Amino acid sequence: MTAHPARPERVAASGPDVPPFKPSLVKAVFRNVTSLHVSRSAAWAAASVTRTVLTEIVRGAKSAAAEEARKKLIPGDLLAAIDRNVEVEVASTWYGHSPTFRGLTGVVTDANGVVVPSPKRSRTPRPSAVVGAHRFEAGIKKLLRSQGATAVPAMVRDLDGIASVFLTDLARSAAMVVREGGVKRFGEVTLGVPEEAAPRPFPKDSLPVLSTRTGDRRTIGGDDVLAATQIQLFGAVRQRALTEARDAERATH
């Protein structure tokens, strides 16, 4: 038999600067909420920010699981992660759709204590962030592997939903930044606890809020996503997301 020459292996992008959520998926989410063009740098920045938020949640969940000598993550670990770190409490729209968060968001019961299901909403022509959450499953599983974690299907479903809703919220904020020519309604706010004498300053490499922007009003750029990140996040998670997004953006040039 004639030996066939070995096919050259396709080298896939990998490494810490490559987010698990593909730019094509990010752009698809942006198209659901805005008709603005999404630049390549904006897609990479948004993917990176989403990865940072989900990574922080997974790490917190892993810590909660380790305390109970478990390796596989369950929805209860997700609640514990958010309870311990309010900075990762994002994508609140998802909470009303997930059984995991039902006790936190409140439920309606009848006189016998039976839960009354929420009325079904008619499906809109364009998929919502919740309907399209399953698109993130591959990226979520890749992120879990990168953190040395596994999760039950219900936990993966919740991470899917959080990723989808958070990225959708990020897209809306980025579109607002473009429309308004900068961040007009949001200022730099540092949250502190009452016992702190003064709020902690941001690190020196923290980005200022994009009060004005350059560029056309038809394209969402990387800086617009960074400004949107400052609207959606706060504290150490926000700073980490900004830093990692800039690193990811540089890696694409």
LOROTOR-780442 format. One record per residue (C-alpha): x, y, z; residue number from 0. Coordinates in Angstrom, 3 decimals. Layout:
<pts>
- X; Y; Z; NUM
...
</pts>
This chain:
<pts>
- 0.000; 0.000; 0.000; 0
- 1.162; 3.486; -0.795; 1
- 1.767; 5.485; 2.320; 2
- -0.043; 8.789; 2.309; 3
- 1.935; 11.784; 3.488; 4
- 0.935; 12.937; 6.907; 5
- -1.328; 15.951; 6.893; 6
- 0.076; 18.979; 8.653; 7
- -1.623; 19.538; 11.959; 8
- -3.811; 22.567; 12.279; 9
- -2.569; 24.698; 15.108; 10
- -5.416; 26.094; 17.137; 11
- -5.023; 29.295; 19.044; 12
- -4.529; 28.564; 22.689; 13
- -2.984; 29.977; 25.795; 14
- -3.977; 32.292; 28.616; 15
- -4.644; 35.245; 26.299; 16
- -7.144; 33.371; 24.113; 17
- -10.685; 33.514; 25.550; 18
- -12.825; 30.350; 25.317; 19
- -15.634; 32.335; 23.661; 20
- -15.061; 32.789; 19.937; 21
- -15.216; 36.306; 18.448; 22
- -17.853; 35.066; 15.985; 23
- -20.101; 34.145; 18.935; 24
- -19.464; 37.497; 20.563; 25
- -20.438; 39.328; 17.385; 26
- -23.603; 37.240; 17.108; 27
- -24.620; 38.339; 20.613; 28
- -23.888; 41.981; 19.781; 29
- -26.030; 41.716; 16.630; 30
- -28.979; 40.684; 18.814; 31
- -28.953; 44.049; 20.571; 32
- -27.448; 46.559; 18.138; 33
- -27.036; 47.176; 14.424; 34
- -23.655; 48.818; 14.988; 35
- -20.600; 47.214; 13.423; 36
- -18.427; 45.351; 15.952; 37
- -14.687; 45.658; 15.387; 38
- -12.309; 42.751; 15.797; 39
- -10.703; 44.376; 18.841; 40
- -14.131; 44.887; 20.429; 41
- -15.028; 41.217; 19.956; 42
- -11.765; 40.055; 21.546; 43
- -12.138; 42.509; 24.432; 44
- -15.719; 41.419; 25.146; 45
- -14.750; 37.745; 25.004; 46
- -11.901; 38.377; 27.421; 47
- -14.044; 40.316; 29.900; 48
- -16.652; 37.548; 29.884; 49
- -13.939; 34.968; 30.482; 50
- -12.582; 36.945; 33.444; 51
- -15.989; 37.149; 35.126; 52
- -16.760; 33.458; 34.602; 53
- -13.271; 32.460; 35.785; 54
- -13.758; 34.350; 39.043; 55
- -17.104; 32.628; 39.570; 56
- -15.644; 29.182; 38.866; 57
- -12.724; 29.776; 41.231; 58
- -15.101; 30.795; 43.991; 59
- -17.249; 27.737; 43.326; 60
- -14.183; 25.491; 43.418; 61
- -13.264; 26.848; 46.842; 62
- -16.770; 26.143; 48.124; 63
- -16.657; 22.596; 46.740; 64
- -13.212; 21.952; 48.212; 65
- -14.503; 22.780; 51.678; 66
- -16.925; 19.866; 51.303; 67
- -14.256; 17.609; 49.789; 68
- -15.977; 17.584; 46.403; 69
- -14.337; 17.929; 42.991; 70
- -17.432; 18.305; 40.823; 71
- -19.172; 21.672; 41.023; 72
- -22.888; 21.866; 41.803; 73
- -25.315; 24.832; 41.681; 74
- -24.937; 25.322; 45.436; 75
- -21.277; 26.148; 44.852; 76
- -22.343; 28.895; 42.460; 77
- -24.532; 30.455; 45.135; 78
- -21.660; 30.231; 47.611; 79
- -19.262; 31.921; 45.167; 80
- -21.622; 34.852; 44.633; 81
- -22.414; 35.096; 48.345; 82
- -18.703; 35.358; 49.179; 83
- -17.832; 37.828; 46.445; 84
- -20.501; 40.353; 45.530; 85
- -18.283; 41.604; 42.702; 86
- -19.227; 38.542; 40.629; 87
- -22.974; 38.967; 41.077; 88
- -23.717; 39.768; 37.455; 89
- -26.344; 38.908; 34.829; 90
- -29.251; 39.223; 37.249; 91
- -31.732; 38.696; 34.395; 92
- -30.712; 35.050; 34.398; 93
- -31.669; 34.551; 38.032; 94
- -35.384; 34.539; 37.329; 95
- -34.957; 31.744; 34.761; 96
- -32.825; 29.391; 36.844; 97
- -34.046; 27.023; 39.570; 98
- -30.732; 27.628; 41.329; 99
- -31.637; 31.237; 42.075; 100
- -35.353; 30.760; 42.682; 101
- -34.990; 31.104; 46.431; 102
- -33.062; 34.349; 46.025; 103
- -35.397; 36.054; 43.583; 104
- -38.638; 35.079; 45.321; 105
- -41.439; 32.830; 44.105; 106
- -45.206; 33.046; 44.143; 107
- -47.066; 30.300; 46.005; 108
- -50.751; 29.510; 46.345; 109
- -52.664; 28.984; 49.594; 110
- -51.279; 25.454; 49.871; 111
- -47.685; 26.549; 49.445; 112
- -47.410; 25.213; 45.896; 113
- -45.184; 27.270; 43.606; 114
- -47.139; 29.118; 40.936; 115
- -45.165; 29.018; 37.662; 116
- -44.362; 32.308; 35.977; 117
- -46.506; 33.150; 32.958; 118
- -44.897; 32.127; 29.695; 119
- -43.782; 34.973; 27.498; 120
- -44.237; 34.917; 23.765; 121
- -41.021; 34.239; 21.946; 122
- -39.633; 37.256; 20.127; 123
- -38.356; 36.933; 16.560; 124
- -34.794; 37.599; 17.703; 125
- -33.468; 35.248; 20.393; 126
- -32.981; 36.705; 23.842; 127
- -29.855; 36.193; 25.904; 128
- -31.636; 33.479; 27.883; 129
- -32.878; 31.599; 24.817; 130
- -29.404; 31.650; 23.282; 131
- -27.541; 30.629; 26.416; 132
- -26.823; 27.124; 25.113; 133
- -24.436; 28.609; 22.547; 134
- -21.906; 29.128; 25.328; 135
- -21.713; 25.493; 26.423; 136
- -18.509; 24.677; 24.514; 137
- -16.768; 27.755; 25.874; 138
- -17.939; 27.061; 29.417; 139
- -16.611; 23.512; 29.297; 140
- -13.301; 24.763; 27.916; 141
- -13.084; 27.322; 30.725; 142
- -13.855; 24.663; 33.332; 143
- -11.069; 22.456; 31.960; 144
- -8.638; 25.371; 32.081; 145
- -9.444; 25.725; 35.798; 146
- -9.141; 21.997; 36.462; 147
- -12.833; 21.755; 37.283; 148
- -15.836; 19.679; 36.269; 149
- -19.474; 20.497; 36.869; 150
- -22.857; 18.816; 36.874; 151
- -25.137; 19.698; 33.916; 152
- -27.237; 22.075; 36.031; 153
- -24.128; 24.049; 36.955; 154
- -23.018; 24.220; 33.313; 155
- -26.499; 25.463; 32.409; 156
- -26.250; 28.270; 34.966; 157
- -22.793; 29.292; 33.775; 158
- -24.123; 29.269; 30.192; 159
- -26.941; 31.586; 31.199; 160
- -24.739; 33.946; 33.172; 161
- -22.251; 34.204; 30.307; 162
- -24.985; 34.891; 27.761; 163
- -26.824; 37.507; 29.821; 164
- -23.630; 39.231; 30.964; 165
- -22.289; 39.519; 27.420; 166
- -25.652; 40.830; 26.244; 167
- -25.609; 43.488; 28.977; 168
- -22.030; 44.355; 28.006; 169
- -23.101; 44.753; 24.368; 170
- -25.945; 47.094; 25.338; 171
- -23.608; 49.243; 27.427; 172
- -21.009; 49.385; 24.641; 173
- -23.682; 50.456; 22.169; 174
- -24.790; 53.156; 24.611; 175
- -21.220; 54.453; 24.866; 176
- -21.090; 54.795; 21.081; 177
- -24.510; 56.468; 20.842; 178
- -23.764; 58.976; 23.597; 179
- -20.198; 59.657; 22.520; 180
- -18.810; 58.429; 25.836; 181
- -19.986; 57.615; 29.339; 182
- -22.409; 60.395; 30.182; 183
- -24.630; 58.938; 32.882; 184
- -22.131; 56.862; 34.791; 185
- -19.226; 58.135; 36.881; 186
- -16.271; 56.473; 38.531; 187
- -17.737; 54.977; 41.692; 188
- -15.728; 53.019; 44.213; 189
- -17.791; 50.940; 46.611; 190
- -16.515; 50.527; 50.150; 191
- -17.764; 49.082; 53.399; 192
- -18.820; 51.390; 56.249; 193
- -15.881; 50.514; 58.491; 194
- -13.369; 51.640; 55.890; 195
- -12.109; 55.154; 56.545; 196
- -11.757; 55.825; 52.809; 197
- -12.315; 53.845; 49.626; 198
- -9.269; 52.104; 48.238; 199
- -7.814; 53.831; 45.171; 200
- -7.644; 51.961; 41.904; 201
- -4.244; 50.682; 40.795; 202
- -2.129; 53.033; 38.687; 203
- -2.907; 51.168; 35.479; 204
- -6.659; 51.506; 35.960; 205
- -8.363; 53.004; 32.917; 206
- -10.228; 56.306; 33.336; 207
- -13.886; 56.312; 32.437; 208
- -14.301; 57.077; 28.740; 209
- -16.081; 60.421; 29.168; 210
- -15.559; 61.226; 25.499; 211
- -14.718; 58.977; 22.596; 212
- -13.199; 59.286; 19.168; 213
- -14.158; 57.423; 16.042; 214
- -17.351; 57.074; 14.080; 215
- -20.779; 56.443; 15.517; 216
- -21.296; 53.288; 13.481; 217
- -18.642; 51.031; 15.006; 218
- -18.147; 49.578; 18.478; 219
- -14.423; 49.556; 19.187; 220
- -12.268; 47.967; 21.841; 221
- -12.252; 51.126; 23.963; 222
- -16.060; 51.174; 23.925; 223
- -16.112; 47.653; 25.374; 224
- -13.624; 48.696; 28.056; 225
- -15.862; 51.639; 28.957; 226
- -18.855; 49.280; 29.078; 227
- -16.869; 47.001; 31.385; 228
- -16.503; 49.860; 33.839; 229
- -20.280; 50.268; 33.788; 230
- -21.046; 46.570; 34.312; 231
- -18.350; 45.638; 36.848; 232
- -16.685; 47.125; 39.892; 233
- -13.858; 46.481; 42.324; 234
- -11.036; 44.033; 41.776; 235
- -12.966; 42.028; 39.178; 236
- -13.391; 45.126; 37.037; 237
- -9.691; 45.969; 37.226; 238
- -8.701; 42.403; 36.385; 239
- -11.134; 42.322; 33.472; 240
- -9.767; 45.577; 32.056; 241
- -6.156; 44.435; 32.353; 242
- -6.793; 41.038; 30.774; 243
- -8.907; 42.552; 27.992; 244
- -6.094; 44.906; 27.030; 245
- -3.658; 41.986; 27.025; 246
- -5.994; 39.924; 24.832; 247
- -6.435; 42.866; 22.455; 248
- -2.677; 43.293; 22.100; 249
- -2.294; 39.584; 21.373; 250
- -4.565; 39.903; 18.337; 251
- -2.445; 42.599; 16.644; 252
</pts>
